[in-house]
Amino acid sequence: MKTILNVLWLVLSGFWLALGYVAAGIICCILIVTIPFGIASFRIAGYALWPFGRTIVDKPGAGAGSVIGNVIWIVFAGLWLAIGHIVSGIALCITIIGIPFGIANFKMVPISLVPLGKDIVSTDTLRQPYPAGYPYPPQG
């Protein structure tokens, strides 16, 4: 089911969302100071391309730099991206077929608002048991 939803998402809106995030990432990487925002934008682009079956978790060890970066991101880009995802999600939820896609848009609001200090992981890895002390499942 995840694959079917992801393919429909890709065709209907995922490609355009990812393209916008990639364009923002390229602009951020051209300006040397904003490279961390560019990297975060590329991460979100991959998530926007294929969101079903993945989720957002807090990155352990994200400190004051992430907080400061997120405040700057919210002011310049995050607020507008979050509003765009909310409006798009509401519009998609009007139709019954669009409800899963609207929910996917709402799921992207937190990472579009504050992307630094977050990781995108597969929901399958979250279901596996891990030893005590792991803050989140290892990727790989």
N, C-alpha and C positions, 0 to 999 in steps of 0.2 A: 504494500500500500504506500509506503514511503516513496518508493521509486516512481509510482504513478503520479503522486502528488508533486514530487520534485520536477518531473518532466512537464507537467501542466504549468507549474509555477514558472519554470524556466521559459516556456513559450509565452505565457501571458504577461509576466512582469519581472521575473528574476533577471533576465538578460539586461533589461534597461536599468534596473536598480544597480546591478553589478557594474555596468558600464559607467554609471554616474560615480560610484565609489572609486573605481579605477582612475577616472579622470581627476577626481579630487586628490587621490593618492599621488598621481604624477605631479600635479601642481605643488603639493606639499613637499615632495622630494626635490623638486627644482629649487625651492627655497630651503636652503641648508638647515636653518634653525627648526623647521617644522618636519624634519624627517621622521621623528617618532609618530606624528600624526599621519604621515603618509603610510607608514608600515601598518598602523591600526586600520587605516582606510582600506588597504589591500586585504587585510584579514576579514574585514566586514564584507568586502566584495565577494570573497569566497563563500561566506555565510549567506549572503543575499542571493547568490547563484543557486545554492542547494541547501535550503534551511531545514527541511523535514528530516528528522532523525539525528539532529544535532541540537545542542543546548549551550547555554552560557554559564560558566562557573567563575568564581573569583580566583584570581591567580595568587597563590601564596607568596608572600614576600613583597607584594606591591606596596610601596611606601609613600612618602610625602611627595616624591616626584610625580607619581601617578595622580595624586589628588590635585596638585597644582596644574598639571597638564590637562586633567579633566575639566577644571574650572575654565581654563583658557578655551578648550574645545567647546564647552557648552556655550560660551559667549559668542564664538565666531561661527560654529557650524552645528553643534549638537542640538541646540534648541530647534533650529529650522528642520533638521533631518528628522527629529522626533515628531514634530508637528506633521511633517509630510507622511510619515509612517502611520500616524494616528488617523489622519484624514483619509488616506488610502485604505486603511483597515476598515474604517466605518463604511466607506463606499463599497468595498468588497463584501462586507457582511450583510448588505441589503438583499443580495440574492442568496438562495440556499446553496448553490454550487460554490459561491465565493466565500462562504464562511470559513473553510479551512485556510484559505489564502489571507483572509482578513486577520485570523488568529496568528498566522505566520508574521504578518506585518506588525501586530501588537507585540509579538515575541522579539522583534528586532528593535523596539523602542529603547530598552535599557542599554544595549550595546551601541546604538547610534547616539545616545545621549552621553554616555560615559564609557568610551571604549578602552581606555588605558587601565590596566590592572585586571583585565578580564581575559578568559580563555574560551575558545569555542571547542567543545568536545562532542564526540559521538554519544548518543544516548545509550548505545549498546555497551560502551565501556563503563558507564555509570551503574549498570545493573550487575556487573561482575563483582564478586567479593574481593576486597583488598585487605591487607594486614592493617591492624590498628596503627594510627599515626600518619597514614596517608591523607593529605589534605584534599586530594582529588585523584582520580585515576591517572596513572602515567600515560603519556601519549607515545605512540610509536608503532 
